[in-house]
Amino acid sequence: EQFLMMLKEKCSMTDQEWEQRQKTRQEEMEAVSKALAILSGDDAHDLFTRTFTPALLQKDSADQSSRRDRASKLLSAVAARLHNPRIATLAYRIGLDAFTRVKKAIDNMIAQLLKEKGDEGKHRDFCVGEFNQNELQTEKKAHKKSDIEMKIETLDMAIKSLAEAIEGLKSEIAEMQVQ
């Protein structure tokens, strides 16, 4: 019973942690998607294309820097709200790196988040499976216990009736010896 209580408590805590991590992962993925949308939008693509025009090099650089700053600030705000160092690192990289490296980092982070989500799902399924198996075993043991208790009662009644029969036979023998 104590093991079952501990298992229920552990599963309950694991479920709560899993729900919190799922919420955090969803928020992280939304923030990363917003940053990716900023970086891969038409404006960013146009900016990237214009970056190679020597006459507009300085203006394009300022526009690119502005977009990087917006994406970096967005991710920094999300990282601060979620207390997530990985998003903070990504925000820092956006401020420094070129688009291709940032996109690669975002893709890697999304892949890692999806992997963690899958791993957490597997762990939760394992916990639920173990809980169900334990509950089934507990039910089987309870059924076996009730069967044994009924058998004990039957045997106790048989012992009592046999004891009464023995007493009756002893009294008959005693009467026969007296005659």
N, C-alpha and C positions, 0 to 999 in steps of 0.2 A: 504494500500500500504506500509506503514511504517512497519507493522508487517511482511508482505511478504518479504520485504528487509532484515529485521532483521533475519527472518527464513532462507532466502537464505544464508546470511552471516554466521549464526551459523552452518548451514549444511555444508557449504564449509569448515569452520574451523574444524568441526568434521571429515569431510572426510580426510582432511590433517593430523589431529592428528591420525586418525585411520590408515592411510597408514604408518605413522612413527612408530606407535606402532606395526603394523604388521611386518615391517622391523626389528624392534628391537627384537620382539619375535622370528623371524626366526633366527636372529644372535645368540640369547641366546640359542635356541634349537640346533643350529649347534655346538656351543661351548660345551654345555652339552653333546651332542652326541659324540663329539670327546673325551671328558674326560671319558665318559662311555666306549667308545671303548678302550681307554688306560687301564682302570681299569678292563674291562671284556675280554680283548684279551687273546689269548693263552699264551702269555708270562706271563701275570699277573696270569692266572690260574695255570700255571706251578710253578710260584713263590709262589703262595698261597699253592699249594700242597707240595712244598719243604720246606715251612716254618716249617712244623711239624717234619722235620728230625733234630734231636738234633745236629748232626755233622755239619750241614750247617746252623745252626740257625743264626749266626752272619752275614754270607755272604747274606743269604736270606733277612735278616732284612735290610741290606744296599741296596739291589736291590729293595726291596719294598719301602723303603724310597725314592730312586731315582725316581721310577715311580710316587709315590705320589707327589714328588716335581715337576715333569714335568706336571702332571695334574693340580696341584695347580697353577703353573706359567702360564699355558695356560688360565685357568679360571680367574686368576688375571689380565692378560693382557686384556682379553675380558671385564671384569668388569670395568677396568680403561677406556677403549675405549668407552664403553657405559654408563659410570657413573651409574652403577647398583649395589646398595648395596647388593641385594640378591645373585648375582653371586659372589661378593667379599666374602660374608659370606660363601658360598659354597666352594670357593677356600680355605678359612681359615680352614674350617672343614676337607677338604681333607688332608691338611697338618697334622692334629691331629688325625682324626678318623680312625677306621678300615674300610675295604672295605665294609662290609655290611651296616654300618651306612651311608657311602658316597653314595652307590647305592640307599639306601632308600631316602636320601635327594634329589638325582638327580631325582628319580621317582616322589617324591612329587613336586619338582619344575616343572617338565614336566607337571604333572597333573594340577598344578596351572596355568601354562602358557596356557594350552589348555582351561581351564575354562575361563580365562580372554579373550582369543581369541573368545570363544563362546559368552561371555557377550558383547564384543565390537561389534561383528557381529549383535547381537540382537539390541543393541543400534543404530547402523547404520541403520538397517532395519526399526526400529521405526522412526528414523529421516526422512528417505526417504519416508516412508508411510505417515507421518504427512505432509511433503512437498507436496506430490501428492494430498492428501486430501484437503489441503489448496488451491492448484492450481485449483482443480475441483470446489470447492466452489466459488473461485474467478470468474471462467468462468461462473458458473450459475448466480452469482450476476450481472456480466456484461451483460449477455443475458437478464436477467430480467430488468435491467436498460434500455437497448435499446428498449425493448418492451414498457416500461412505457413512454420513450421519444417519441416513435412513437404514442402512444395513446394521449399524450399531444398535439402533432402536429395536429393530427386528430381533437381533441376537439377544439383547437385554430382555425382551419379552419372552423369548424362548427359554432363556436361562431361568427367569422367574417362574414360568409355568413348569419347567422340569424340576425346579427346586420344590415347588408345591407338590408335584407328583411324587417326588422322593419322600417328602414328609408324610404324605398320605400312605405310601407303601410301608414306610417305617412304622407308622401307627398300626397298620393292618398286621404286620409281622409281630409287633408287640402284643396285639390282641390274640393272635394265634398261639403265641408261646405261653400266654397266660392260661389258655384253655387246655 
